[in-house]
Amino acid sequence: MLDEAPLPTSTSIRDFQHRKAEYVANAVEQALLLLGDMADLKSMKKQEVFLTLKRDLALVVQAAHRAEELVNSSHRQMKEEKGRRITAMDAFNVAKKRTQELNNKLTVADRDKKSAESALEGVERQAESQRK
């Protein structure tokens, strides 16, 4: 059964090209022997069967190597992305700390400005009172 539907007797591996499977599934699929395939095998010579199986085995091994390369490549890309994200977070934390420092300096400067303005107003009031 495939997708909960019975397989007709005329089904062959060649009919399974719906692109639903990945590399491993394709490799397993190529090794299936359905009724149509059995008839083809009976009509072949032993040497042809051996060469066909040898070719199919080579294709399976090649597919397994491709899958392994994809996994390794994905792993390498994930590590690189992790490094980029860590670097970005470090830069963000440095910028955040610098922003906090600048905000503290701004607060101190505002206090000093208000104090100076207050002192100036006091001096101006004193000067005004002395003129009278």
Protein Blocks (a to p, Z undefined) as FASTA:
>chain_A
ZZhiacdfkbcfklmmnopacfklmmmmmmpccfklmmmmmmpcfklmmmmmmmmmmmmm
mmmmmmmmmmmmmmmmmmmmmmmmmmmmmmmmmmmmmmmmmmmmmmmmmmmmmmmmmmmm
mmmmmmmmmmZZ
